[in-house]
């Protein structure tokens, strides 16, 4: 692939049903059962679509990334309200107003987990954490691809079933309760992932595409377990998403090439793991041509960093857990210095 132009990163279940969640005391995560079984069936996420013009550096495949989802109409409701188990403290789902209020150092605000999630939680911010798959999240929560990162949120907020299994994405299922993600579509568990070629998926591969969620806002273009039709590897020329193993033919204005999901730059042969902005404004962690220096070095612009992300603390890269970071940094929601976009990345 030709060298690209610098990638600028511009950077409810509500009211009484959840009022107790974010009060001064923290309660146990309630049993969440769907009124109708919570099955989400027959949803397909097309991966291929027309590649747009390449004359301005605009991200392409808008028709592919916009996506839609349908489900069986079952609303997920809390059916029990367990007694309090003491002060909430700083754990997942506890109320917060700043990152320092949370053990995870991530306070889920509308700019972090989306306004739709905050609305589902009665307008309250809550502590959350980064995740690759739903198995990374505490019981009762699942991994949600927000469009700027992947975060643990309550399954009910996404109209998903109460997870009753540890089955990973790609495993066979008959209903959402049979999946760790609480989401079953087309006979397979649907879940997020972050690394092509890993063991995160029980079947298929970790590929890009429209996430086939039950909630209308759970359809971001993101990495999830699915079937890939293409054969093109990283950086190979492509004409559309269906040509690529990773499900995404990316064009930055200098020519289209296949990319794939990544967790760290070690996943990218000869490239770097960095955020790519899609035509719908979502960000995905994908392999692409490296820029300048590595994590922790000083920077003033994105293009001076290997991962094309300059933070106030220096060059950084995408992450899905603290273990993805070096320099004793942690996986946080960080604003880039160029435009202030909040993305999951390593920081002190």
C-alpha positions, -999 to 999 in steps of 0.1 A, spaced: 0 0 0 13 35 -8 22 58 20 -9 76 32 -16 111 40 -14 117 78 -45 103 95 -61 130 116 -80 116 145 -107 141 152 -103 133 179 -347 22 296 -346 4 313 -343 35 332 -359 56 360 -372 35 388 -360 2 373 -323 13 376 -324 42 400 -310 19 427 -280 10 406 -264 45 408 -276 56 442 -253 63 471 -251 26 477 -242 -1 452 -264 -32 448 -257 -66 434 -262 -69 397 -298 -80 394 -310 -110 375 -319 -98 341 -344 -119 322 -360 -111 289 -398 -109 288 -399 -132 258 -367 -152 260 -345 -125 246 -336 -145 215 -321 -124 187 -324 -145 156 -319 -142 118 -297 -111 117 -271 -110 91 -243 -84 89 -232 -79 53 -195 -72 50 -191 -62 14 -201 -31 -3 -190 -5 -29 -158 12 -24 -162 49 -26 -141 75 -44 -105 79 -32 -98 115 -41 -101 133 -7 -89 108 18 -125 102 30 -131 69 47 -152 46 25 -178 18 25 -205 39 41 -232 15 28 -214 -13 45 -208 4 78 -242 20 84 -259 -14 90 -292 -21 107 -305 -48 130 -337 -66 138 -347 -88 167 -377 -106 181 -391 -76 199 -384 -88 234 -376 -61 259 -352 -71 286 -363 -61 321 -351 -65 356 -373 -89 374 -356 -89 408 -342 -62 430 -317 -78 454 -309 -62 487 -279 -38 489 -245 -53 496 -229 -22 510 -213 10 497 -207 11 460 -171 22 461 -153 24 428 -163 -9 410 -179 -16 377 -214 0 374 -209 23 404 -217 60 399 -189 83 389 -182 118 378 -145 114 369 -121 87 360 -105 89 394 -138 77 409 -133 43 393 -108 15 401 -107 9 363 -99 46 358 -127 47 332 -159 67 340 -185 59 314 -199 92 302 -220 99 271 -188 107 252 -172 74 263 -200 48 261 -225 68 240 -255 89 250 -278 59 243 -262 38 271 -263 67 295 -300 72 287 -306 35 294 -290 40 328 -313 69 337 -289 96 327 -262 85 352 -225 80 345 -210 47 358 -177 30 362 -168 7 333 -137 -11 319 -122 -19 285 -129 -53 270 -121 -75 241 -149 -100 245 -178 -103 270 -158 -129 289 -135 -100 300 -165 -84 318 -179 -89 353 -210 -111 357 -242 -95 344 -223 -72 320 -212 -77 284 -188 -61 260 -203 -32 239 -186 -18 208 -193 19 213 -178 32 180 -147 46 199 -138 16 220 -152 -16 237 -167 -13 272 -184 -35 297 -221 -25 302 -252 -41 316 -267 -67 292 -302 -53 297 -292 -19 283 -285 -36 250 -318 -55 250 -298 -87 254 -306 -118 275 -291 -124 309 -259 -143 300 -262 -179 313 -232 -194 296 -195 -187 290 -199 -196 253 -178 -173 231 -187 -156 199 -192 -182 171 -204 -210 193 -237 -225 184 -268 -213 203 -306 -214 204 -311 -182 225 -292 -154 240 -290 -169 274 -267 -196 259 -241 -170 251 -217 -150 273 -226 -120 253 -264 -126 258 -268 -124 220 -277 -152 196 -281 -145 159 -286 -170 131 -278 -200 154 -244 -185 166 -233 -165 196 -224 -130 186 -197 -112 205 -170 -86 201 -134 -95 196 -102 -76 189 -75 -98 173 -77 -116 139 -64 -151 140 -67 -155 178 -88 -179 199 -113 -153 210 -140 -168 187 -153 -203 192 -161 -204 155 -153 -183 124 -128 -155 128 -125 -120 143 -136 -97 114 -149 -62 108 -185 -56 100 -218 -42 112 -223 -56 147 -258 -73 146 -270 -61 179 -306 -62 193 -307 -26 203 -309 0 175 -277 16 187 -257 -16 190 -249 -18 153 -215 0 151 -190 -11 125 -167 -31 147 -147 -63 151 -168 -93 160 -168 -130 155 -181 -140 121 -174 -157 88 -149 -142 64 -153 -147 26 -122 -130 14 -86 -142 10 -67 -109 10 -43 -105 38 -31 -73 54 -20 -46 29 -31 -66 -2 -50 -46 -28 -88 -50 -27 -119 -38 -44 -143 -43 -15 -147 -57 20 -155 -92 7 -120 -94 -8 -104 -93 26 -98 -118 54 -104 -92 80 -136 -80 64 -125 -44 57 -110 -29 25 -97 5 37 -90 34 14 -72 65 29 -71 83 -5 -40 67 -18 -54 33 -27 -75 5 -12 -59 -22 8 -71 -50 32 -67 -45 69 -77 -66 99 -85 -62 136 -56 -60 160 -50 -58 197 -14 -46 195 11 -39 168 25 -74 173 -6 -85 154 4 -65 123 32 -79 102 52 -49 91 25 -25 103 12 -9 134 -21 -12 153 -38 21 151 -73 37 150 -89 41 116 -120 63 112 -148 48 92 -171 69 70 -198 68 97 -175 83 123 -167 50 141 -131 42 150 -117 7 148 -83 -7 159 -68 -20 127 -34 -28 112 -20 -1 90 13 15 79 34 26 109 41 62 115 70 75 137 81 66 172 66 41 197 45 43 229 57 67 255 78 90 233 70 127 232 49 139 203 31 170 190 11 153 162 -4 119 154 19 113 124 49 115 146 37 83 164 39 47 151 3 42 162 -8 75 147 -21 86 181 -5 114 200 -19 118 236 -10 145 262 13 119 277 30 109 245 26 85 216 2 57 224 -18 29 207 -52 12 210 -58 -12 239 -85 -36 253 -69 -43 287 -42 -30 309 -20 -59 299 -19 -44 263 1 -15 276 38 -10 283 56 15 306 32 5 334 5 24 316 -32 14 318 -59 11 293 -79 43 295 -103 65 276 -79 92 263 -83 123 242 -58 129 214 -40 162 213 -50 170 177 -88 169 180 -97 157 215 -116 125 204 -119 101 233 -105 66 224 -94 36 243 -56 38 245 -27 33 269 -18 61 293 -3 67 327 
